[in-house]
């Protein structure tokens, strides 16, 4: 298996508790830089693990839930 295939398999692994920023970005279908921006702004939770930065898998789900709620609010107001 190639490194790309290994990385893709890990990103799709639902048992992972902590994701790299790249894996979180892939799950959200956004770029790595934008994912770092979400982390910096506090919109997407992340935790330090030693010198590394990881995104809890649940934080990705929570972010999507907040986006959906905000979208619903925009529809009802408009």
Secondary structure as UniProt FT lines:
FT   HELIX           3..11
FT   TURN            14..15
FT   STRAND          18..19
FT   HELIX           21..28
FT   HELIX           32..41
FT   STRAND          47..49
FT   TURN            50..51
FT   STRAND          52..56
FT   HELIX           57..77
//
